[in-house]
Amino acid sequence: MVIVGAGQAGLQTAEALRSGGFEGPITLLGDEPHGPYHRPPLSKAWLAGEMDAAQLVMRAPEMLAKKGIELRTDAAVQAIDRAHKTVQLADGSRLPYSGLVLATGATPRALPLPGADAAGVLPLRSRADASAIAERMAGCVEKNLPVVVIGGGFIGLEVAATARKKGARVTVLEAAPRLLGRVLAPVLSDWYAELHRSHGVELVFGAQIAAIDTDANGVRGVKLADGQVLPAGLVVVGIGVSANDALALQAGLACDRGIVVDACGRTSDPHIVAAGDCTARRLPDGTLLRLESVQNATEQGKSAAAALLGQDRPFTATPWFWSDQYDRKLQMAGLSTGADRWAVRGDMAAGTGFSVYHFKDGRLIAVDSVNAAKDHLQARKLLDAGVSPSTEQAADGGVDLGSLLSR
């Protein structure tokens, strides 16, 4: 078995193959110099300097070796030969496979503007990215230079929170009229805007960026369409990611903004599966779903391994996600797209613990909880069971929503 990609999904697939009874060789190919490591801390604890390299490691090479999993780092794959069932590496060598796993992840979208390739204009995806941002951020704090974050999504806001924690001046530029507009209800977007403002972050909505202003030392500022230039010693670009499906596309696999897979991780080739951020899962109604989360990478990895072992293990559980900003933990269960009504449970003003319940056509479809872990766990159970409270029940803290599960 050959696995392309040594992140969460690739590692999970390798371990699931071994624990599932596969006794043959398993080779895990990573294109970075590091073995598998945790990515969520990169925008938070790692960036803040609160975590060392050892804590970031997901599995040490010796641990993988004990399981009979061969890890190869700095091993980029250039092509797949489906006819001969081999992969070609950048060094010209070829590896045969009986089963192939594509866990190639995603790449941050580049800023298509003049000056975007200047020193100090950085995305955040890898450990190297996070280290470069941390170094530049320290320089900004030392020289009192502002940090500008382009994009008011999760990565951008987590970096903004960390930068403020480190003492940097921060401005977030968001093209949309609110933060996290694709995933949060307006009431929660507004709450997050006030949270960041209360910590000293300047938010600019409807931002139209014309160029990155540079000098011989790299970035100097961000030029807006109206001619205004915002000074910056660091610009972090967080405008989303694109699935790494070029390898699959070149090999003739079905792709549509990601490698198209079924609920078991199978691609259009019976000998190839895919898992994680590189995939687009075909749903029963024919639509495609792209999820970027640790849960998705983990569960798709298990499903993909089962498929290679001739078993069906569809991943159909309720999706869940999380984000840490300052001392607030957002935990999301379900997908809120298309919601037409919302109910708030708890005290948003106090911010000590509350949840926003999303409804579509009278049915619960998602719950976003802030510092309310019990609500989150309960929401996952309700959504998995297909049990929906009414909006009135959701808003009434005196109603035990867990009791609905036993009816």
Phi and psi in degrees as a GROMACS rama.xvg file:
@    title "Ramachandran Plot"
@    xaxis  label "Phi"
@    yaxis  label "Psi"
@TYPE xy
-117.474  130.237  VAL-2
-118.988  120.626  ILE-3
-97.2494  107.037  VAL-4
119.166  117.824  GLY-5
-108.694  37.1872  ALA-6
-94.1336  -157.198  GLY-7
-57.1655  -48.8442  GLN-8
-67.3446  -44.7503  ALA-9
-63.1328  -45.0693  GLY-10
-62.26  -45.5179  LEU-11
-61.0529  -40.6912  GLN-12
-64.2062  -44.1641  THR-13
-59.1031  -47.3915  ALA-14
-69.2567  -35.1355  GLU-15
-69.4893  -33.837  ALA-16
-62.6475  -44.7721  LEU-17
-68.9374  -46.279  ARG-18
-68.6789  -21.4367  SER-19
-82.4352  -0.357566  GLY-20
107.234  0.356564  GLY-21
-71.8531  126.756  PHE-22
-107.754  -4.64098  GLU-23
-82.7872  -176.826  GLY-24
-66.0308  140.316  PRO-25
-125.343  122.29  ILE-26
-116.512  124.982  THR-27
-107.266  115.875  LEU-28
-105.746  120.869  LEU-29
-118.755  139.661  GLY-30
-91.2904  -0.117703  ASP-31
-97.7138  163.593  GLU-32
-74.4717  -9.72241  PRO-33
-102.92  154.288  HIS-34
-76.1186  -171.782  GLY-35
-57.0056  133.433  PRO-36
-141.875  160.181  TYR-37
-75.1153  127.615  HIS-38
-90.8677  -34.5252  ARG-39
-52.7826  -37.0173  PRO-40
-70.7364  -11.5942  PRO-41
-58.37  -36.0881  LEU-42
-90.1652  -2.48599  SER-43
-126.883  -98.1495  LYS-44
-61.654  -41.8593  ALA-45
-65.6807  -45.0544  TRP-46
-65.3103  -32.5587  LEU-47
-80.7367  -5.92754  ALA-48
78.4229  19.7173  GLY-49
-97.3034  2.4329  GLU-50
-138.055  136.166  MET-51
-95.8977  174.398  ASP-52
-60.5335  -36.5595  ALA-53
-64.6484  -36.7359  ALA-54
-70.6426  -22.2106  GLN-55
-78.8283  -22.5205  LEU-56
-66.2344  131.696  VAL-57
-86.261  -47.3716  MET-58
-142.057  126.343  ARG-59
-71.046  149.318  ALA-60
-54.4724  -38.8517  PRO-61
-66.2025  -31.2649  GLU-62
-68.4521  -40.6796  MET-63
-65.0768  -40.7536  LEU-64
-61.3297  -37.7765  ALA-65
-61.9229  -29.6338  LYS-66
-88.7088  3.31867  LYS-67
74.1453  28.3931  GLY-68
-108.095  118.871  ILE-69
-86.6034  120.539  GLU-70
-100.043  127.783  LEU-71
-120.378  119.306  ARG-72
-96.6681  166.077  THR-73
51.1023  37.3272  ASP-74
-118.786  84.0033  ALA-75
-82.2637  136.57  ALA-76
-96.1705  130.484  VAL-77
-99.0204  -30.0235  GLN-78
-158.496  155.656  ALA-79
-116.312  128.191  ILE-80
-105.784  95.3556  ASP-81
-67.7499  -33.3881  ARG-82
-64.1224  -40.8766  ALA-83
-101.029  0.909297  HIS-84
53.2802  57.5073  LYS-85
-136.06  158.084  THR-86
-117.623  142.148  VAL-87
-104.209  127.666  GLN-88
-90.7085  165.483  LEU-89
-62.2196  -25.7483  ALA-90
-82.8893  3.88325  ASP-91
93.9102  -13.4783  GLY-92
-74.1508  160.196  SER-93
-124.936  145.727  ARG-94
-122.391  128.606  LEU-95
-80.0374  155.043  PRO-96
-141.763  149.974  TYR-97
-99.3945  -29.97  SER-98
-138.168  139.075  GLY-99
-123.624  134.248  LEU-100
-114.384  126.722  VAL-101
-104.009  111.531  LEU-102
-130.456  57.3585  ALA-103
-85.495  -3.74216  THR-104
71.5955  -149.106  GLY-105
-143.395  163.178  ALA-106
-122.496  135.489  THR-107
-58.7816  139.668  PRO-108
-69.3484  136.35  ARG-109
-81.8751  153.096  ALA-110
-82.6295  115.208  LEU-111
-84.8852  61.1305  PRO-112
-136.785  154.636  LEU-113
-57.6316  135.907  PRO-114
86.5147  -2.80415  GLY-115
-69.0419  -15.4854  ALA-116
-95.5756  10.0937  ASP-117
-71.7167  155.811  ALA-118
-60.2083  135.663  ALA-119
93.5225  -1.05332  GLY-120
-105.234  107.701  VAL-121
-131.935  140.866  LEU-122
-88.8477  176.452  PRO-123
-134.771  107.65  LEU-124
-140.768  -42.6069  ARG-125
-108.811  172.297  SER-126
-62.1095  -38.4198  ARG-127
-64.3155  -40.5274  ALA-128
-59.5603  -47.9906  ASP-129
-63.7209  -39.0214  ALA-130
-65.5418  -40.6667  SER-131
-65.1111  -40.2848  ALA-132
-65.4827  -42.7621  ILE-133
-60.6352  -42.3499  ALA-134
-65.17  -44.8526  GLU-135
-67.5642  -38.0778  ARG-136
-63.5675  -40.3032  MET-137
-60.3422  -38.8575  ALA-138
-64.9839  -36.8674  GLY-139
-64.7576  -42.4653  CYS-140
-63.2055  -43.2307  VAL-141
-64.9492  -39.3775  GLU-142
-98.8904  3.47065  LYS-143
58.3835  42.2491  ASN-144
-98.5317  140.197  LEU-145
-70.5263  154.385  PRO-146
-105.787  129.448  VAL-147
-112.243  127.876  VAL-148
-108.061  124.153  VAL-149
-99.7318  110.427  ILE-150
116.199  119.221  GLY-151
-99.9274  43.018  GLY-152
-94.4082  -166.586  GLY-153
-63.1728  -47.0213  PHE-154
-61.5054  -47.7215  ILE-155
-59.7784  -43.5048  GLY-156
-72.1187  -35.7398  LEU-157
-66.1233  -40.2783  GLU-158
-64.7033  -41.8489  VAL-159
-59.4811  -44.1401  ALA-160
-63.5347  -42.1041  ALA-161
-66.6246  -40.736  THR-162
-62.4478  -40.1309  ALA-163
-65.9384  -38.0946  ARG-164
-61.2869  -33.5601  LYS-165
-82.6595  -6.83677  LYS-166
98.3084  9.91673  GLY-167
-83.7431  150.969  ALA-168
-79.5002  136.165  ARG-169
-133.497  135.919  VAL-170
-124.691  132.386  THR-171
-108.068  124.809  VAL-172
-103.963  121.188  LEU-173
-126.698  126.31  GLU-174
-69.2318  -29.8465  ALA-175
-80.7172  170.064  ALA-176
-79.2004  -4.28346  PRO-177
-155.02  165.343  ARG-178
-75.0464  145.621  LEU-179
48.797  40.3237  LEU-180
-63.0393  -25.7098  GLY-181
-81.2253  -15.8742  ARG-182
-125.297  -18.2342  VAL-183
-114.787  149.89  LEU-184
-65.6644  150.665  ALA-185
-52.456  -38.3628  PRO-186
-63.2664  -34.7358  VAL-187
-81.1053  -33.005  LEU-188
-58.9996  -45.2584  SER-189
-63.2245  -39.3083  ASP-190
-63.1427  -42.5713  TRP-191
-67.5413  -34.9569  TYR-192
-61.2281  -43.9572  ALA-193
-68.1833  -34.7523  GLU-194
-59.4147  -47.857  LEU-195
-69.4493  -39.5226  HIS-196
-62.2085  -37.3415  ARG-197
-66.0389  -19.8516  SER-198
-98.9529  9.83168  HIS-199
92.4228  10.0778  GLY-200
-83.6078  132.877  VAL-201
-89.261  127.729  GLU-202
-110.16  132.222  LEU-203
-121.919  113.445  VAL-204
-96.9567  156.465  PHE-205
65.0636  26.4931  GLY-206
-70.3452  128.623  ALA-207
-115.296  113.319  GLN-208
-98.4339  130.29  ILE-209
-95.105  -37.7452  ALA-210
-170.186  165.998  ALA-211
-97.6554  124.451  ILE-212
-82.3147  128.209  ASP-213
-130.834  164.899  THR-214
-139.768  -166.267  ASP-215
-62.6023  -22.9229  ALA-216
-95.4108  3.04468  ASN-217
113.358  -143.132  GLY-218
-66.1771  139.94  VAL-219
-122.779  -21.6176  ARG-220
177.406  179.912  GLY-221
-119.977  122.763  VAL-222
-94.2856  124.193  LYS-223
-89.637  165.653  LEU-224
-62.444  -26.5513  ALA-225
-84.2033  5.03955  ASP-226
95.194  -14.8252  GLY-227
-66.0543  139.607  GLN-228
-115.501  121.231  VAL-229
-92.9353  117.091  LEU-230
-59.381  146.176  PRO-231
-158.941  136.977  ALA-232
-99.3516  -11.999  GLY-233
-151.026  133.735  LEU-234
-121.894  119.616  VAL-235
-102.635  125.098  VAL-236
-99.9231  115.937  VAL-237
-130.614  69.8642  GLY-238
-112.176  30.4112  ILE-239
98.9742  177.875  GLY-240
-131.671  162.396  VAL-241
-119.195  136.842  SER-242
-63.0677  138.368  ALA-243
-82.5959  81.665  ASN-244
-111.61  8.68305  ASP-245
-61.4522  -40.6592  ALA-246
-62.3545  -44.0294  LEU-247
-67.1565  -41.4001  ALA-248
-62.5727  -43.3931  LEU-249
-61.6976  -31.8831  GLN-250
-83.9937  -2.04375  ALA-251
87.4038  14.652  GLY-252
-79.1482  153.239  LEU-253
-67.093  125.811  ALA-254
-137.27  145.772  CYS-255
-155.733  89.7471  ASP-256
56.4465  33.6523  ARG-257
148.684  166.057  GLY-258
-76.7359  119.607  ILE-259
-73.0862  125.126  VAL-260
-131.823  161.882  VAL-261
-91.4166  -172.209  ASP-262
-66.0031  -14.3113  ALA-263
-103.2  6.17134  CYS-264
84.7906  7.27322  GLY-265
-76.6878  138.711  ARG-266
-94.5336  -168.197  THR-267
-76.8717  -4.50722  SER-268
-109.704  124.969  ASP-269
-64.1309  -15.301  PRO-270
-98.6645  1.42688  HIS-271
-126.894  131.576  ILE-272
-120.839  167.204  VAL-273
-144.356  153.407  ALA-274
-153.506  150.733  ALA-275
93.6829  -155.727  GLY-276
-64.9225  -16.08  ASP-277
-80.8665  -5.78814  CYS-278
-101.561  158.47  THR-279
-129.475  112.34  ALA-280
-87.1084  130.109  ARG-281
-79.5086  122.353  ARG-282
-89.5428  164.885  LEU-283
-56.2904  -29.2666  PRO-284
-84.9509  3.98827  ASP-285
94.312  -13.4983  GLY-286
-76.9295  165.457  THR-287
-110.539  140.552  LEU-288
-122.614  124.335  LEU-289
-108.795  124.702  ARG-290
-121.71  137.892  LEU-291
-122.079  93.8062  GLU-292
-159.579  160.501  SER-293
-63.0367  -42.9468  VAL-294
-58.6935  -45.5957  GLN-295
-63.1356  -43.4867  ASN-296
-62.7923  -41.998  ALA-297
-66.0688  -50.8432  THR-298
-71.0658  -38.8197  GLU-299
-65.8472  -34.6772  GLN-300
-61.2002  -43.2316  GLY-301
-64.3279  -41.8428  LYS-302
-66.3949  -41.1844  SER-303
-64.335  -41.5062  ALA-304
-62.0287  -44.6419  ALA-305
-60.076  -40.716  ALA-306
-61.5149  -40.9673  ALA-307
-67.8788  -23.5207  LEU-308
-92.0035  8.62287  LEU-309
80.8281  21.3334  GLY-310
-117.627  157.058  GLN-311
-103.032  119.475  ASP-312
-137.994  75.2554  ARG-313
-65.3404  140.775  PRO-314
-94.5558  105.647  PHE-315
-129.072  6.19116  THR-316
-67.1208  159.464  ALA-317
-59.278  127.322  THR-318
-66.539  143.899  PRO-319
-139.932  153.224  TRP-320
-144.448  168.165  PHE-321
-150.795  160.843  TRP-322
-150.437  132.145  SER-323
-105.973  122.58  ASP-324
-135.99  120.682  GLN-325
56.3354  -130.231  TYR-326
-102.236  23.6347  ASP-327
-112.834  130.593  ARG-328
-109.917  117.337  LYS-329
-93.8418  126.253  LEU-330
-122.77  123.264  GLN-331
-113.574  134.585  MET-332
-125.59  130.441  ALA-333
85.7142  179.732  GLY-334
-119.637  121.056  LEU-335
-89.5339  1.94803  SER-336
-56.3778  129.219  THR-337
89.3766  1.18242  GLY-338
-60.4406  140.199  ALA-339
-118.714  -6.5826  ASP-340
-145.168  152.791  ARG-341
-135.002  151.024  TRP-342
-134.109  136.975  ALA-343
-106.039  129.875  VAL-344
-116.926  120.444  ARG-345
104.674  -177.01  GLY-346
-103.343  99.6403  ASP-347
-65.2442  -36.5433  MET-348
-62.4333  -41.6895  ALA-349
-73.1364  -32.0545  ALA-350
69.2657  12.8838  GLY-351
-83.5518  -14.9852  THR-352
164.073  113.985  GLY-353
-156.428  166.923  PHE-354
-139.421  147.868  SER-355
-112.227  121.622  VAL-356
-99.4955  125.732  TYR-357
-100.311  132.384  HIS-358
-124.006  145.289  PHE-359
-133.158  122.25  LYS-360
53.117  38.1347  ASP-361
83.2878  -0.229598  GLY-362
-111.299  141.031  ARG-363
-69.0953  127.997  LEU-364
-120.403  -18.3334  ILE-365
-165.629  156.501  ALA-366
-139.589  128.608  VAL-367
-110.861  120.332  ASP-368
-116.917  133.763  SER-369
-113.865  117.753  VAL-370
49.9265  41.8855  ASN-371
-141.969  69.7689  ALA-372
-61.6841  -35.3125  ALA-373
-64.3872  -42.4924  LYS-374
-59.332  -42.5207  ASP-375
-62.664  -48.6859  HIS-376
-63.3394  -39.6928  LEU-377
-65.5173  -39.8123  GLN-378
-61.8144  -41.6466  ALA-379
-62.0065  -37.7447  ARG-380
-67.2316  -43.5893  LYS-381
-62.171  -44.9168  LEU-382
-69.5144  -39.4383  LEU-383
-62.8111  -36.0163  ASP-384
-85.1307  -8.60116  ALA-385
71.2132  26.5473  GLY-386
-99.6037  129.319  VAL-387
-122.842  125.642  SER-388
-75.8422  168.68  PRO-389
-80.4138  166.386  SER-390
-62.9113  -34.6721  THR-391
-66.3502  -42.1538  GLU-392
-65.1097  -41.1016  GLN-393
-62.7735  -37.401  ALA-394
-79.6085  -15.438  ALA-395
-95.2484  105.963  ASP-396
-63.0779  -15.1622  GLY-397
-83.1241  -9.92149  GLY-398
-90.1383  126.792  VAL-399
-81.6906  100.179  ASP-400
-67.7922  -25.5251  LEU-401
-63.5548  -27.0485  GLY-402
-66.7809  -21.1233  SER-403
-66.4062  -24.9663  LEU-404
-71.0225  -25.0649  LEU-405
-92.7129  -1.17649  SER-406
